[in-house]
Amino acid sequence: MQSKYVFVSYASIDRSRAELVVRALEKFGHSVWWGTRLDAGQRFDEVIETALEHAVCCLVLWSRDSVLSNWVRAEAERALHRKVLVAALLDPVDIPLPFNLIHTVSLVSWSGSLKSPQFRALSKSIEAIRESVSTSLRTTPGHTEAVPALAAREALERPNKLQPFPVGREQEPVLFLEHVLGEGGERKVQLVRESGRIVFHAVGNTGNVFGPGDQSIVIERMISDFDDPESSSRPSFFFHLGDIVYSFGESERYYDQFYYP
């Protein structure tokens, strides 16, 4: 299901400047979604995620504040993954990796004119993405387009289609901790039994396009755990999980949600 609107991503402090761009796009014939209305009972993050997923194009407005916004970066990352990202500069700032690899239209000196070369270049970039997506959809078997205004709502209201549980194996595989720990594993397991508890590090999604800042903080805390005077409180092993933390602003809640428990 694909709609024909342009999703605009921006920092909330840039709302007035974003509105200038939005109104110009609308006058130029583009349908725009920029997250200014919510129905009662709707969660903002869910609505944004659905709207972004169904947009034909995502326009990211980079400014001094948006380059620091986890929300804007996350939206840009999703748009980049879908290959529907278009970028414009509101301020002369350095665009973070990997988004600086995408051609960016400068609106730094733009006054709002629809006839300006900068705005026409932006509209042309949006049309190019729209045409690319439309071509891709026309070649997708069984694809049908939804009415743009209803796409996000239909996605929110669509019931989940639960699938039956797969048939289990006759005997599930068993992994013993002492074997996982390797040399000295049996002794470590014995200490766990004697203390009545098990202490270990569990970390997931250890890579991030935003830089190693959060990872460095976690590493420092992990290392400090080995200085605990109680041997039973020192981690016995490191458990690397799958993706459990996503780039939607959780960095400030990382410790409480995933490290402290």
C-alpha positions in Angstrom: 0.0 0.0 0.0 1.5 3.3 -1.0 0.3 6.9 -0.7 1.3 9.9 -2.7 2.1 12.4 0.0 5.5 13.9 1.0 6.5 13.2 4.6 8.4 16.2 6.0 10.9 15.6 8.9 12.1 18.6 10.9 13.0 19.7 14.5 10.0 21.0 16.4 11.9 24.3 17.0 12.0 24.8 13.2 8.2 24.5 12.9 7.7 28.0 11.4 10.4 27.5 8.8 9.1 24.0 8.0 5.7 25.4 7.5 7.0 27.9 4.9 8.4 24.9 3.0 5.2 22.9 3.4 3.0 25.7 2.1 5.2 26.2 -0.9 5.2 22.5 -1.7 1.4 22.5 -1.4 1.1 25.5 -3.8 3.3 23.6 -6.2 0.9 20.7 -6.2 2.4 18.3 -3.6 0.4 16.6 -0.9 2.3 16.9 2.4 2.2 15.2 5.8 4.1 17.0 8.5 2.7 15.7 11.8 0.6 18.6 13.0 -2.7 16.8 13.7 -3.6 13.8 15.8 -6.9 12.2 16.5 -8.0 11.5 20.1 -6.3 8.3 21.5 -3.6 8.1 18.8 0.1 7.7 19.9 2.3 10.2 18.2 5.2 7.8 17.6 2.9 5.2 16.0 1.2 7.7 13.7 4.6 9.1 12.6 5.9 5.6 11.9 2.9 4.7 9.9 2.9 7.9 7.9 6.6 7.6 7.1 6.2 4.0 6.0 3.4 5.0 3.5 4.9 8.2 2.2 6.1 8.3 -1.4 9.0 10.5 -0.3 10.6 11.8 2.9 11.9 15.4 2.9 14.3 16.0 5.8 15.0 19.6 6.7 18.5 19.8 8.2 19.1 22.7 10.6 21.3 23.4 13.6 18.7 21.7 15.8 17.6 18.8 13.5 21.1 17.4 13.1 21.0 16.9 16.9 17.5 15.3 16.9 17.3 11.6 17.4 13.8 11.6 15.9 14.9 13.4 12.7 17.9 11.1 12.3 15.7 8.1 12.8 13.2 9.2 10.2 16.0 10.0 7.8 17.5 6.6 8.4 14.3 4.9 7.6 13.8 7.0 4.5 17.3 6.2 3.4 16.6 2.5 3.8 13.5 2.8 1.7 15.4 4.9 -0.9 12.9 7.8 -0.7 15.1 10.4 1.1 15.2 14.0 -0.1 17.2 16.5 1.9 17.3 20.3 2.2 19.4 22.7 4.3 17.8 25.3 6.4 21.1 26.3 8.1 24.7 26.0 6.9 25.5 22.9 9.0 27.4 19.6 8.5 25.0 16.8 7.7 25.7 13.7 9.7 26.8 10.4 8.1 25.6 8.6 6.1 23.0 11.2 5.1 25.6 13.6 3.7 26.1 11.2 0.9 22.7 12.2 -0.5 22.4 15.3 -2.7 21.0 18.2 -0.6 19.3 21.3 -1.8 20.2 24.5 0.0 17.3 26.6 1.3 19.6 28.7 3.5 18.9 31.9 1.6 15.5 30.9 0.3 12.8 33.6 0.9 9.7 31.4 0.1 9.5 32.1 -3.6 8.1 29.3 -5.8 10.2 30.6 -8.7 13.5 30.4 -7.0 16.0 27.9 -8.5 16.5 26.3 -5.0 12.9 25.5 -4.6 12.4 24.3 -8.1 15.4 22.0 -7.6 13.8 20.7 -4.4 10.5 20.0 -6.2 12.3 18.3 -9.0 14.1 16.0 -6.6 10.8 15.1 -5.0 9.2 14.3 -8.4 12.2 12.1 -9.3 11.7 10.0 -6.1 7.9 9.9 -6.8 8.5 8.6 -10.3 11.0 6.1 -9.2 8.6 4.7 -6.5 5.7 4.7 -9.0 7.8 2.8 -11.5 8.8 0.2 -8.9 5.2 -0.3 -7.7 3.9 -0.7 -11.3 6.3 -3.6 -11.7 5.3 -5.2 -8.3 2.8 -8.1 -8.9 -0.4 -7.7 -7.0 0.2 -4.1 -5.9 -2.7 -1.8 -5.5 -2.5 1.9 -4.5 -4.5 3.2 -1.6 -6.3 6.6 -1.4 -3.5 8.9 0.0 -5.6 10.5 2.7 -6.7 7.1 4.1 -3.4 5.2 3.9 -2.2 6.0 7.4 -5.5 5.5 9.1 -6.1 2.1 7.3 -2.7 0.9 8.4 -3.5 1.9 12.1 -6.9 0.2 12.0 -5.8 -2.9 10.1 -6.1 -6.0 12.4 -3.1 -8.2 13.1 -3.0 -11.4 11.2 -1.7 -13.9 13.7 -0.2 -17.1 12.4 -0.3 -20.5 14.1 2.7 -21.6 16.1 5.1 -23.8 14.1 5.3 -27.4 15.0 8.1 -28.0 17.5 10.9 -30.5 17.1 10.7 -33.8 19.0 13.7 -32.7 21.1 14.7 -29.1 21.5 18.5 -28.4 21.5 20.0 -27.8 24.9 23.0 -25.5 25.5 24.8 -25.9 28.8 26.3 -22.8 30.4 29.6 -24.5 31.4 30.2 -25.4 27.8 29.4 -21.9 26.5 31.9 -20.4 29.0 34.7 -22.6 27.8 37.8 -23.0 29.9 36.9 -22.6 33.6 33.2 -22.8 32.8 32.4 -25.6 35.3 34.1 -23.6 38.1 32.1 -20.5 37.2 28.8 -22.4 37.2 29.7 -23.9 40.6 30.2 -20.3 42.0 26.8 -19.3 40.5 25.2 -22.2 42.3 26.9 -21.4 45.6 25.9 -17.7 45.5 22.4 -18.5 44.3 22.4 -15.9 41.6 24.0 -15.3 38.1 25.5 -12.0 37.0 26.4 -11.3 33.4 26.4 -8.5 30.8 23.7 -8.5 28.2 24.1 -6.1 25.2 22.3 -5.7 21.9 22.5 -3.5 18.8 26.1 -2.5 19.5 26.4 -0.6 16.2 24.9 2.8 15.4 25.3 5.3 12.6 25.2 8.2 15.1 28.7 7.5 16.5 30.1 5.5 19.5 29.1 7.9 22.2 26.4 5.7 23.9 28.5 2.5 23.4 31.5 4.1 25.1 29.3 5.0 28.2 28.1 1.4 28.4 31.6 0.0 28.0 32.8 2.2 30.9 30.1 0.9 33.1 30.7 -2.7 32.1 34.4 -2.4 33.0 33.6 -0.8 36.3 31.5 -3.8 37.3 34.7 -6.0 37.5 35.9 -3.8 40.3 33.1 -4.9 42.6 34.7 -6.3 45.9 32.1 -9.1 45.9 33.3 -11.8 43.5 29.7 -13.0 43.1 28.7 -9.6 41.9 31.2 -9.6 39.0 29.9 -10.6 35.6 30.6 -14.2 34.6 30.1 -13.7 30.9 29.0 -11.4 28.1 25.7 -12.2 26.4 25.3 -10.4 23.0 21.7 -10.1 22.0 20.0 -9.1 18.7 18.5 -5.6 18.0 16.7 -4.4 21.1 17.5 -0.7 21.0 16.5 1.4 18.1 17.4 5.0 17.2 14.2 6.7 18.3 15.5 8.7 21.2 16.2 5.9 23.7 19.8 6.9 24.4 18.7 8.8 27.5 16.8 5.8 28.7 19.3 3.1 27.7 20.6 2.5 31.3 17.2 2.3 32.9 15.7 0.0 30.3 18.4 -2.3 29.2 21.4 -2.1 31.5 20.1 -1.7 35.1 17.5 -4.5 34.9 
